[in-house]
Amino acid sequence: MVSTPGRDDAEEAAAALDEAAGALDEVAGAFMDVWARSHHTSDVPVPATQLRALFVLERGPVNVSSLATELGALVSSASRLCDRLEAGGLLLRDPGRDRREVTVRLSAEGQELLDRLRLRRREDLARVLSTMSTPARAALLWGLTQFHEAASASPDGKGRSFSLPA
């Protein structure tokens, strides 16, 4: 960034942040293309929303209301989503003591799907990383680690973990 006469430090800092955010936004598109490529194959029987639900369930069993909250969906929508995942053999429902409270969790087939996707995604990422120099890979990892820490520590709570497929 070149200093412009008449600009104060605050304006220059704001411009530098805007420039960095724009560059990150552009790079994120390429990253997400590589990331998502493994999800768009014939052996992935679920669309992105259902896949997000499976990744939420991978963290442990939850009730349908909690799943809906995590997905930013209505409980009725989450319930129908669970119906489809259960029909596909990817999710199991466990009725609780209170019949109104149903817990949902991954089935073995659901976990196998997520494991297969994770392996394929890491292979795709490794292919891209293998074309980068060792210092560039180290700088990328350092920068992404710093970004993750900053996003996770966001004081407004919006930096908490977003349930992208892991």
Secondary structure per residue as TSV (DSSP state, phi and psi in degrees):
chain	resnum	aa	ss	phi	psi
A	1	M	-	360.0	130.2
A	2	V	-	-94.2	134.5
A	3	S	-	-69.5	134.1
A	4	T	-	-108.1	129.9
A	5	P	T	-57.2	135.6
A	6	G	T	92.9	-11.3
A	7	R	-	-88.6	135.3
A	8	D	-	-88.3	172.1
A	9	D	H	-60.5	-37.5
A	10	A	H	-65.0	-41.6
A	11	E	H	-65.1	-41.4
A	12	E	H	-66.5	-39.4
A	13	A	H	-64.4	-41.7
A	14	A	H	-64.7	-40.5
A	15	A	H	-66.3	-39.4
A	16	A	H	-65.7	-40.7
A	17	L	H	-64.6	-41.2
A	18	D	H	-62.6	-41.7
A	19	E	H	-64.2	-43.4
A	20	A	H	-65.0	-41.4
A	21	A	H	-63.4	-40.4
A	22	G	H	-63.9	-43.2
A	23	A	H	-64.3	-42.3
A	24	L	H	-64.4	-40.3
A	25	D	H	-60.1	-42.3
A	26	E	H	-66.1	-45.4
A	27	V	H	-65.8	-36.9
A	28	A	H	-60.1	-33.9
A	29	G	H	-60.8	-45.0
A	30	A	H	-65.6	-41.5
A	31	F	H	-61.2	-46.6
A	32	M	H	-65.9	-31.5
A	33	D	H	-62.5	-47.6
A	34	V	H	-64.6	-43.6
A	35	W	H	-58.6	-47.2
A	36	A	H	-82.1	-16.9
A	37	R	H	-53.3	-40.2
A	38	S	T	-70.3	-17.6
A	39	H	T	-86.9	-14.2
A	40	H	S	-107.6	59.7
A	41	T	S	-127.2	165.6
A	42	S	T	-65.8	-21.4
A	43	D	T	-93.3	12.4
A	44	V	-	-108.2	102.5
A	45	P	-	-82.8	10.8
A	46	V	S	-131.6	147.0
A	47	P	-	-76.3	173.3
A	48	A	H	-57.2	-41.8
A	49	T	H	-63.2	-43.4
A	50	Q	H	-66.5	-36.6
A	51	L	H	-64.2	-40.9
A	52	R	H	-58.8	-42.1
A	53	A	H	-62.5	-40.7
A	54	L	H	-62.7	-39.7
A	55	F	H	-67.8	-33.4
A	56	V	H	-64.1	-45.2
A	57	L	H	-67.7	-22.9
A	58	E	H	-62.6	-27.2
A	59	R	T	-73.7	-14.3
A	60	G	-	142.5	162.2
A	61	P	-	-61.8	144.7
A	62	V	E	-142.0	163.4
A	63	N	E	-83.5	165.5
A	64	V	H	-63.4	-35.2
A	65	S	H	-62.3	-43.3
A	66	S	H	-65.7	-39.1
A	67	L	H	-62.8	-43.9
A	68	A	H	-59.3	-44.7
A	69	T	H	-60.8	-46.2
A	70	E	H	-60.5	-36.6
A	71	L	H	-87.4	-8.9
A	72	G	T	69.2	37.7
A	73	A	-	-122.7	166.2
A	74	L	-	-72.3	151.0
A	75	V	H	-59.4	-41.0
A	76	S	H	-63.0	-38.7
A	77	S	H	-66.8	-42.6
A	78	A	H	-64.3	-37.0
A	79	S	H	-64.0	-44.2
A	80	R	H	-65.5	-38.2
A	81	L	H	-60.5	-43.1
A	82	C	H	-63.8	-36.7
A	83	D	H	-58.2	-46.0
A	84	R	H	-65.8	-42.3
A	85	L	H	-66.3	-37.7
A	86	E	H	-66.7	-42.4
A	87	A	H	-61.8	-31.5
A	88	G	T	-84.0	0.1
A	89	G	T	78.8	14.3
A	90	L	S	-98.5	-10.1
A	91	L	E	-140.6	148.2
A	92	L	E	-122.3	143.6
A	93	R	E	-105.9	135.0
A	94	D	E	-119.6	110.2
A	95	P	E	-68.9	137.3
A	96	G	-	-89.3	-171.5
A	97	R	S	-61.7	-40.7
A	98	D	S	-90.4	115.2
A	99	R	T	-61.4	-16.5
A	100	R	T	-79.5	-18.6
A	101	E	-	-102.0	103.7
A	102	V	E	-107.9	131.2
A	103	T	E	-98.2	139.1
A	104	V	E	-116.1	145.8
A	105	R	E	-149.7	163.5
A	106	L	E	-67.6	144.1
A	107	S	-	-88.0	172.5
A	108	A	H	-60.1	-38.8
A	109	E	H	-65.8	-37.2
A	110	G	H	-64.0	-43.2
A	111	Q	H	-65.4	-38.7
A	112	E	H	-61.8	-40.4
A	113	L	H	-61.7	-47.7
A	114	L	H	-64.0	-39.6
A	115	D	H	-63.3	-42.1
A	116	R	H	-64.3	-43.0
A	117	L	H	-64.1	-42.6
A	118	R	H	-62.3	-44.3
A	119	L	H	-62.2	-46.9
A	120	R	H	-63.1	-41.6
A	121	R	H	-64.1	-42.2
A	122	R	H	-65.2	-35.6
A	123	E	H	-64.2	-43.6
A	124	D	H	-62.2	-44.4
A	125	L	H	-64.7	-40.3
A	126	A	H	-63.1	-36.8
A	127	R	H	-60.9	-43.5
A	128	V	H	-68.3	-46.3
A	129	L	H	-61.3	-31.7
A	130	S	T	-65.4	-19.2
A	131	T	T	-87.2	-6.1
A	132	M	S	-96.0	154.1
A	133	S	-	-70.6	158.6
A	134	T	H	-58.9	-44.9
A	135	P	H	-62.8	-35.8
A	136	A	H	-67.1	-41.1
A	137	R	H	-62.8	-43.1
A	138	A	H	-63.7	-42.1
A	139	A	H	-65.1	-40.5
A	140	L	H	-62.4	-47.2
A	141	L	H	-63.0	-42.4
A	142	W	H	-61.6	-47.5
A	143	G	H	-63.3	-42.4
A	144	L	H	-67.9	-35.2
A	145	T	H	-64.3	-43.8
A	146	Q	H	-64.0	-40.8
A	147	F	H	-62.9	-44.7
A	148	H	H	-60.5	-45.0
A	149	E	H	-62.9	-42.0
A	150	A	H	-66.9	-42.4
A	151	A	H	-67.4	-38.4
A	152	S	H	-69.3	-27.7
A	153	A	T	-94.5	9.3
A	154	S	-	-54.1	123.6
A	155	P	T	-66.6	-21.2
A	156	D	T	-85.6	0.0
A	157	G	S	80.9	-4.7
A	158	K	T	-80.8	-10.0
A	159	G	T	-87.9	-0.4
A	160	R	S	-59.9	162.9
A	161	S	-	-51.5	125.6
A	162	F	-	-95.6	139.0
A	163	S	-	-83.4	58.3
A	164	L	-	-71.4	154.3
A	165	P	-	-57.3	132.3
A	166	A	-	-92.4	360.0
